[in-house]
Amino acid sequence: MGLKSNGEESQSLDEGELSVAEIKGMRKSRLLILYASQTGNALDAAERVGRDAERRGCPTTLIISMDKFDAHCLPYEETVVFIVSTTGQGDIPDSMKVFWRFLLQAKLGNQWLLGVKCAVFGLGDSGYQKYNFAAKKLDKRLTDLGAKQIIERGLGDDQHRSGYEGAFDPWLASLWSALHQINPTILPRGAGFIDPAMAILDRPKFQIIYHEHDKIESLYSYNSDFDCAERQIMSARSMSPGKLFHNENRPPCFLQMIKNKQLTNVGSEKDVRHFEFEAVSSTIKYQAGDVLEILPGQDPVAVDAFIHRCNLDPEMLITVQPIDNENGGLESAINSQSGPVKLKTFVELTMDVASASPRRYFFEVMSFFATAGHEKERLQYFASTEGRDDLYRYNQKERRTVLEVLDDFPSVQMPFEWLVQLVPPLKTRAFSISSSPLAHADQVHLTVSVVSWKTPYKRLRSGLCSAWLTGIDPKEGVNIPVWFNRSSLPPPPPSLPLILIGPGTGCAPFRAFISERAAQSTSETTAPILFFFGCRNEENDFLYKDLWLSHTKSGGILSEEDGGGFFVAFSRDQPKKIYVQHKMKEESKRIWNLLMGGAAVYVAGSSTKMPADIFSCMVEIIKKEGGVPEESAIRQLRLLDKAGRYNVEAWS
């Protein structure tokens, strides 16, 4: 569906020409949708609101990312819907940061948004301690500034069996009902009205420009194969509709794997790998605790099958541009970073055709191109609210890929423009670096759990990146494109005492910290480290056992005689499960003394329950050793968080 506009947004907001009331009157029939997305989910939800509003006869809908909207203009709006994702440990998305800082200004006052009607929907994961924090904070701040709630904020949860849509569908239904009552000009035909004329498919958002080989190839020359690969990656990913905001303007560094070692025993429930890499295209620069983002390779057989299924020419040179780009064509493609690439290269580098599941809108668009009646009917049902749960069982639960879905509906031939827009983007995968630049010069190490599971229909699935890395033979010399990024775990100075809690592969950044401090200790005085590690079995998955134990010896970084310590919990080696928090409570006195000595707490590992369990454990320790009530213990821990002395990095 396209988004309609009557041109109002181009008009000036100069208060010298128009009064606030006049401008608000102009905006009365407009629904403004502001979104803040980190990986694209909030954008999808915002577009869903826009499509629904348009179908219900809303005269004007406008969808804008928060970083593209001037926050000064917010008081001039009549009706605003906010769609906000929460990232990391309760963080706001990058695209919301400037907007949020503006809203926090004390000078705005509690009547700044008087007369503005707002609704907030958040996308989060209840497995994280600060669930939907960004949406909750935004909703409260808007109310504090005088905005009126249209309906109570909605909170989408990735843990729900239907994902965020489990809460989004009923929230949207309530939104339309409340909006019609509060401001009938937004939905003049009523909340239940659906425009029959809107049952047609509008044009896609992107256009594909096809180029002749002989006019393009002579324009580009490369100094090396790395220059060519770098140019292709940057060109393809900068053109992708699903680009993920942060790496697209930075050239990748290329690494080659030099070690692929299984850390767990063969036959163990988990396959955890230790990978070592060295740079082949540029110097490696990172800090202990940093994150390595990898662009995984896709199965070439699956890529070829997708291209064949969609009747595409893999050798065709293409440029992808927004459809409203009036200056498109060969000249602009050559003059921009987004130079033409082969269609197959674009698919390989930007479109996740054989790993990620398509979203609901993919099925809706497919229904318009289905020529078989039974396929069209089934696709329309899947795209409806009534079919949401059945779609979940067919699609998300089975983790059906785009290629599998297309094969299940053979009468559908979607134009490449729609495929580019709707196929899930090929995302980089982030891993905590488990090496130290001081201890492992010119190398990068990763500790990776190979993800695999069986679907309800017993089909084996595996994580795209972890399985791809596992399949690489270091002798093959595969060039792996990567980016180095900061994590939420700041590198600690040598003088800072540390309390590290990292069960499972959560030990990865702490292998870096401990290796770094061991190297530092050869030339300067360093502070002690308490490290709490957990795994299932001592025999099967005691990751880096020899390394940790070597540092517990006299004079080692983890030696108890020097104030440090290494404590490990084997959860499955006895009838009653023992986790890291049990070991922490046993060592509560040590933890308390180190905290009183200015120590910082670092937590890393699975996001599901672990961060919340560790937080609760720390509260119990402060209560017990500090002799304070629970409220005071929680407050002290929050203060440590604000001071940068309680750091968490968790992943799902």
Secondary structure as UniProt FT lines:
FT   HELIX           8..10
FT   TURN            15..17
FT   HELIX           20..26
FT   TURN            27..29
FT   STRAND          30..36
FT   HELIX           41..55
FT   TURN            56..57
FT   STRAND          60..65
FT   HELIX           66..68
FT   HELIX           71..76
FT   STRAND          79..85
FT   TURN            88..90
FT   HELIX           94..96
FT   HELIX           97..103
FT   HELIX           106..108
FT   TURN            110..115
FT   STRAND          117..124
FT   TURN            126..127
FT   TURN            131..132
FT   HELIX           133..144
FT   TURN            145..146
FT   STRAND          148..149
FT   STRAND          154..157
FT   TURN            158..159
FT   TURN            161..164
FT   HELIX           165..182
FT   TURN            184..186
FT   TURN            188..189
FT   TURN            191..192
FT   HELIX           196..198
FT   STRAND          206..211
FT   HELIX           213..216
FT   HELIX           217..219
FT   HELIX           225..239
FT   TURN            241..242
FT   TURN            248..249
FT   STRAND          253..262
FT   TURN            266..267
FT   STRAND          272..279
FT   TURN            288..289
FT   STRAND          291..294
FT   HELIX           300..309
FT   TURN            310..311
FT   TURN            314..315
FT   STRAND          317..322
FT   TURN            323..324
FT   TURN            326..327
FT   HELIX           330..335
FT   STRAND          341..342
FT   HELIX           343..350
FT   HELIX           360..369
FT   HELIX           373..383
FT   TURN            386..387
FT   HELIX           388..394
FT   TURN            395..399
FT   HELIX           402..408
FT   TURN            410..411
FT   HELIX           416..422
FT   STRAND          429..433
FT   TURN            437..439
FT   TURN            441..442
FT   STRAND          443..449
FT   STRAND          452..454
FT   TURN            456..457
FT   STRAND          460..462
FT   HELIX           464..470
FT   HELIX           474..476
FT   STRAND          480..485
FT   TURN            494..495
FT   STRAND          498..501
FT   HELIX           504..507
FT   HELIX           508..520
FT   TURN            521..523
FT   STRAND          529..535
FT   HELIX           538..541
FT   TURN            543..544
FT   HELIX           545..551
FT   TURN            554..555
FT   TURN            557..558
FT   HELIX           560..562
FT   STRAND          565..570
FT   TURN            571..572
FT   HELIX           580..586
FT   HELIX           588..596
FT   TURN            597..598
FT   STRAND          600..606
FT   HELIX           610..626
FT   HELIX           630..642
FT   TURN            643..644
FT   STRAND          646..651
//
